[in-house]
Amino acid sequence: MSDLLSLIANVGFPIAVAAYLLTRIESRLEDLTVAVYEVREALISNINDNSIHHRSNQAI
């Protein structure tokens, strides 16, 4: 019985900490994924706007 408690104390705590940290990191990764997608869309929009603006200036 003592060995079981020792095993839980030695292994259980690191597992609990790892699970806690993984759940926190997962939510942050989701936030970063959304931010990267928004930056990508802004860059595409900016490139398209500049391309249209550049073409209209060439026509003048």
N, CA, C and O atoms as CSV, one atom per row, in Angstrom:
chain,resi,resn,atom,element,x,y,z
A,1,MET,N,N,0.825,-1.191,0.000
A,1,MET,CA,C,0.000,0.000,0.000
A,1,MET,C,C,0.871,1.259,0.000
A,1,MET,O,O,0.566,2.240,-0.677
A,2,SER,N,N,1.945,1.212,0.760
A,2,SER,CA,C,2.862,2.341,0.822
A,2,SER,C,C,3.517,2.588,-0.537
A,2,SER,O,O,3.736,3.729,-0.942
A,3,ASP,N,N,3.821,1.494,-1.224
A,3,ASP,CA,C,4.427,1.628,-2.555
A,3,ASP,C,C,3.465,2.288,-3.535
A,3,ASP,O,O,3.878,3.083,-4.379
A,4,LEU,N,N,2.185,1.958,-3.419
A,4,LEU,CA,C,1.178,2.543,-4.298
A,4,LEU,C,C,1.056,4.043,-4.050
A,4,LEU,O,O,0.984,4.825,-4.998
A,5,LEU,N,N,1.033,4.444,-2.789
A,5,LEU,CA,C,0.957,5.870,-2.463
A,5,LEU,C,C,2.207,6.609,-2.935
A,5,LEU,O,O,2.124,7.733,-3.430
A,6,SER,N,N,3.341,5.978,-2.780
A,6,SER,CA,C,4.590,6.580,-3.246
A,6,SER,C,C,4.581,6.732,-4.765
A,6,SER,O,O,5.018,7.754,-5.295
A,7,LEU,N,N,4.085,5.716,-5.459
A,7,LEU,CA,C,4.001,5.774,-6.912
A,7,LEU,C,C,3.069,6.896,-7.354
A,7,LEU,O,O,3.395,7.646,-8.274
A,8,ILE,N,N,1.911,7.016,-6.705
A,8,ILE,CA,C,0.962,8.079,-7.046
A,8,ILE,C,C,1.587,9.445,-6.785
A,8,ILE,O,O,1.428,10.361,-7.592
A,9,ALA,N,N,2.287,9.590,-5.680
A,9,ALA,CA,C,2.918,10.871,-5.348
A,9,ALA,C,C,4.021,11.212,-6.341
A,9,ALA,O,O,4.167,12.370,-6.734
A,10,ASN,N,N,4.792,10.222,-6.747
A,10,ASN,CA,C,5.920,10.471,-7.642
A,10,ASN,C,C,5.506,10.632,-9.097
A,10,ASN,O,O,6.158,11.360,-9.845
A,11,VAL,N,N,4.442,9.971,-9.507
A,11,VAL,CA,C,4.036,9.994,-10.906
A,11,VAL,C,C,2.788,10.844,-11.110
A,11,VAL,O,O,2.664,11.533,-12.123
A,12,GLY,N,N,1.872,10.799,-10.165
A,12,GLY,CA,C,0.595,11.501,-10.309
A,12,GLY,C,C,0.747,13.008,-10.399
A,12,GLY,O,O,0.101,13.648,-11.229
A,13,PHE,N,N,1.584,13.575,-9.565
A,13,PHE,CA,C,1.760,15.032,-9.579
A,13,PHE,C,C,2.329,15.528,-10.909
A,13,PHE,O,O,1.782,16.474,-11.477
A,14,PRO,N,N,3.395,14.932,-11.427
A,14,PRO,CA,C,3.879,15.391,-12.736
A,14,PRO,C,C,2.844,15.224,-13.848
A,14,PRO,O,O,2.760,16.063,-14.745
A,15,ILE,N,N,2.060,14.154,-13.796
A,15,ILE,CA,C,1.018,13.962,-14.804
A,15,ILE,C,C,-0.027,15.056,-14.688
A,15,ILE,O,O,-0.474,15.595,-15.700
A,16,ALA,N,N,-0.423,15.392,-13.472
A,16,ALA,CA,C,-1.423,16.444,-13.268
A,16,ALA,C,C,-0.900,17.793,-13.755
A,16,ALA,O,O,-1.637,18.544,-14.394
A,17,VAL,N,N,0.345,18.106,-13.466
A,17,VAL,CA,C,0.930,19.373,-13.918
A,17,VAL,C,C,1.021,19.401,-15.442
A,17,VAL,O,O,0.721,20.420,-16.063
A,18,ALA,N,N,1.429,18.301,-16.036
A,18,ALA,CA,C,1.528,18.242,-17.498
A,18,ALA,C,C,0.158,18.416,-18.141
A,18,ALA,O,O,0.033,19.129,-19.137
A,19,ALA,N,N,-0.866,17.781,-17.592
A,19,ALA,CA,C,-2.220,17.919,-18.138
A,19,ALA,C,C,-2.706,19.357,-18.017
A,19,ALA,O,O,-3.311,19.891,-18.947
A,20,TYR,N,N,-2.444,19.983,-16.878
A,20,TYR,CA,C,-2.845,21.380,-16.679
A,20,TYR,C,C,-2.154,22.293,-17.695
A,20,TYR,O,O,-2.799,23.139,-18.315
A,21,LEU,N,N,-0.867,22.120,-17.860
A,21,LEU,CA,C,-0.123,22.967,-18.795
A,21,LEU,C,C,-0.550,22.730,-20.239
A,21,LEU,O,O,-0.622,23.675,-21.025
A,22,LEU,N,N,-0.830,21.492,-20.595
A,22,LEU,CA,C,-1.273,21.200,-21.960
A,22,LEU,C,C,-2.614,21.847,-22.264
A,22,LEU,O,O,-2.823,22.331,-23.376
A,23,THR,N,N,-3.525,21.867,-21.302
A,23,THR,CA,C,-4.817,22.516,-21.551
A,23,THR,C,C,-4.646,24.015,-21.692
A,23,THR,O,O,-5.321,24.637,-22.512
A,24,ARG,N,N,-3.763,24.604,-20.912
A,24,ARG,CA,C,-3.513,26.046,-21.047
A,24,ARG,C,C,-2.858,26.368,-22.382
A,24,ARG,O,O,-3.241,27.331,-23.046
A,25,ILE,N,N,-1.886,25.579,-22.774
A,25,ILE,CA,C,-1.184,25.812,-24.038
A,25,ILE,C,C,-2.133,25.622,-25.213
A,25,ILE,O,O,-2.044,26.348,-26.204
A,26,GLU,N,N,-3.040,24.653,-25.114
A,26,GLU,CA,C,-3.976,24.401,-26.209
A,26,GLU,C,C,-4.845,25.623,-26.475
A,26,GLU,O,O,-5.061,25.985,-27.632
A,27,SER,N,N,-5.345,26.260,-25.430
A,27,SER,CA,C,-6.185,27.447,-25.637
A,27,SER,C,C,-5.370,28.594,-26.225
A,27,SER,O,O,-5.876,29.356,-27.049
A,28,ARG,N,N,-4.139,28.721,-25.816
A,28,ARG,CA,C,-3.286,29.774,-26.379
A,28,ARG,C,C,-2.961,29.497,-27.846
A,28,ARG,O,O,-2.908,30.422,-28.657
A,29,LEU,N,N,-2.745,28.234,-28.184
A,29,LEU,CA,C,-2.484,27.885,-29.579
A,29,LEU,C,C,-3.689,28.187,-30.456
A,29,LEU,O,O,-3.533,28.622,-31.597
A,30,GLU,N,N,-4.890,27.961,-29.934
A,30,GLU,CA,C,-6.092,28.289,-30.700
A,30,GLU,C,C,-6.172,29.794,-30.940
A,30,GLU,O,O,-6.513,30.233,-32.038
A,31,ASP,N,N,-5.857,30.589,-29.904
A,31,ASP,CA,C,-5.859,32.047,-30.060
A,31,ASP,C,C,-4.823,32.487,-31.096
A,31,ASP,O,O,-5.094,33.363,-31.917
A,32,LEU,N,N,-3.648,31.882,-31.055
A,32,LEU,CA,C,-2.601,32.231,-32.016
A,32,LEU,C,C,-2.986,31.822,-33.436
A,32,LEU,O,O,-2.665,32.527,-34.393
A,33,THR,N,N,-3.663,30.701,-33.575
A,33,THR,CA,C,-4.121,30.268,-34.892
A,33,THR,C,C,-5.088,31.276,-35.482
A,33,THR,O,O,-4.999,31.606,-36.664
A,34,VAL,N,N,-6.009,31.767,-34.668
A,34,VAL,CA,C,-6.965,32.780,-35.128
A,34,VAL,C,C,-6.226,34.054,-35.515
A,34,VAL,O,O,-6.540,34.664,-36.537
A,35,ALA,N,N,-5.249,34.462,-34.713
A,35,ALA,CA,C,-4.500,35.682,-35.004
A,35,ALA,C,C,-3.710,35.549,-36.305
A,35,ALA,O,O,-3.672,36.489,-37.099
A,36,VAL,N,N,-3.088,34.408,-36.531
A,36,VAL,CA,C,-2.335,34.197,-37.768
A,36,VAL,C,C,-3.275,34.237,-38.965
A,36,VAL,O,O,-2.930,34.805,-40.001
A,37,TYR,N,N,-4.452,33.644,-38.838
A,37,TYR,CA,C,-5.427,33.669,-39.925
A,37,TYR,C,C,-5.853,35.107,-40.229
A,37,TYR,O,O,-5.970,35.487,-41.394
A,38,GLU,N,N,-6.087,35.910,-39.177
A,38,GLU,CA,C,-6.492,37.305,-39.379
A,38,GLU,C,C,-5.385,38.114,-40.058
A,38,GLU,O,O,-5.666,38.939,-40.927
A,39,VAL,N,N,-4.143,37.886,-39.672
A,39,VAL,CA,C,-3.019,38.579,-40.305
A,39,VAL,C,C,-2.915,38.169,-41.770
A,39,VAL,O,O,-2.668,39.006,-42.638
A,40,ARG,N,N,-3.103,36.888,-42.040
A,40,ARG,CA,C,-3.068,36.397,-43.423
A,40,ARG,C,C,-4.136,37.077,-44.266
A,40,ARG,O,O,-3.856,37.530,-45.375
A,41,GLU,N,N,-5.350,37.151,-43.751
A,41,GLU,CA,C,-6.440,37.785,-44.490
A,41,GLU,C,C,-6.165,39.278,-44.704
A,41,GLU,O,O,-6.468,39.816,-45.768
A,42,ALA,N,N,-5.596,39.941,-43.704
A,42,ALA,CA,C,-5.272,41.360,-43.841
A,42,ALA,C,C,-4.195,41.564,-44.905
A,42,ALA,O,O,-4.276,42.502,-45.699
A,43,LEU,N,N,-3.192,40.695,-44.925
A,43,LEU,CA,C,-2.140,40.804,-45.936
A,43,LEU,C,C,-2.691,40.573,-47.335
A,43,LEU,O,O,-2.348,41.303,-48.265
A,44,ILE,N,N,-3.533,39.576,-47.489
A,44,ILE,CA,C,-4.130,39.311,-48.802
A,44,ILE,C,C,-4.966,40.499,-49.244
A,44,ILE,O,O,-4.903,40.910,-50.403
A,45,SER,N,N,-5.744,41.049,-48.330
A,45,SER,CA,C,-6.576,42.207,-48.652
A,45,SER,C,C,-5.708,43.402,-49.031
A,45,SER,O,O,-6.016,44.120,-49.983
A,46,ASN,N,N,-4.626,43.614,-48.290
A,46,ASN,CA,C,-3.724,44.726,-48.559
A,46,ASN,C,C,-3.040,44.551,-49.913
A,46,ASN,O,O,-2.901,45.515,-50.667
A,47,ILE,N,N,-2.618,43.345,-50.221
A,47,ILE,CA,C,-1.976,43.085,-51.513
A,47,ILE,C,C,-2.959,43.341,-52.644
A,47,ILE,O,O,-2.609,43.960,-53.648
A,48,ASN,N,N,-4.190,42.864,-52.482
A,48,ASN,CA,C,-5.199,43.076,-53.518
A,48,ASN,C,C,-5.519,44.559,-53.686
A,48,ASN,O,O,-5.661,45.034,-54.812
A,49,ASP,N,N,-5.634,45.294,-52.585
A,49,ASP,CA,C,-5.915,46.730,-52.661
A,49,ASP,C,C,-4.779,47.475,-53.354
A,49,ASP,O,O,-5.023,48.348,-54.186
A,50,ASN,N,N,-3.542,47.132,-53.012
A,50,ASN,CA,C,-2.392,47.785,-53.638
A,50,ASN,C,C,-2.305,47.442,-55.117
A,50,ASN,O,O,-1.930,48.289,-55.928
A,51,SER,N,N,-2.641,46.229,-55.470
A,51,SER,CA,C,-2.604,45.813,-56.868
A,51,SER,C,C,-3.632,46.590,-57.680
A,51,SER,O,O,-3.336,47.041,-58.786
A,52,ILE,N,N,-4.827,46.747,-57.144
A,52,ILE,CA,C,-5.872,47.509,-57.836
A,52,ILE,C,C,-5.466,48.971,-57.936
A,52,ILE,O,O,-5.646,49.595,-58.981
A,53,HIS,N,N,-4.917,49.525,-56.853
A,53,HIS,CA,C,-4.492,50.921,-56.841
A,53,HIS,C,C,-3.367,51.134,-57.843
A,53,HIS,O,O,-3.348,52.139,-58.553
A,54,HIS,N,N,-2.425,50.189,-57.905
A,54,HIS,CA,C,-1.287,50.290,-58.822
A,54,HIS,C,C,-1.766,50.249,-60.275
A,54,HIS,O,O,-1.273,51.010,-61.107
A,55,ARG,N,N,-2.714,49.377,-60.586
A,55,ARG,CA,C,-3.236,49.280,-61.950
A,55,ARG,C,C,-3.983,50.545,-62.348
A,55,ARG,O,O,-3.879,50.989,-63.491
A,56,SER,N,N,-4.733,51.131,-61.421
A,56,SER,CA,C,-5.487,52.343,-61.761
A,56,SER,C,C,-4.543,53.521,-61.983
A,56,SER,O,O,-4.836,54.393,-62.801
A,57,ASN,N,N,-3.424,53.563,-61.276
A,57,ASN,CA,C,-2.441,54.630,-61.487
A,57,ASN,C,C,-1.732,54.468,-62.829
A,57,ASN,O,O,-1.366,55.464,-63.453
A,58,GLN,N,N,-1.535,53.242,-63.279
A,58,GLN,CA,C,-0.891,53.021,-64.571
A,58,GLN,C,C,-1.804,53.441,-65.714
A,58,GLN,O,O,-1.324,53.858,-66.768
A,59,ALA,N,N,-3.097,53.337,-65.517
A,59,ALA,CA,C,-4.049,53.689,-66.569
A,59,ALA,C,C,-4.119,55.197,-66.769
A,59,ALA,O,O,-4.528,55.661,-67.833
A,60,ILE,N,N,-3.731,55.959,-65.769
A,60,ILE,CA,C,-3.807,57.424,-65.852
A,60,ILE,C,C,-2.686,57.954,-66.631
A,60,ILE,O,O,-2.578,59.167,-66.812
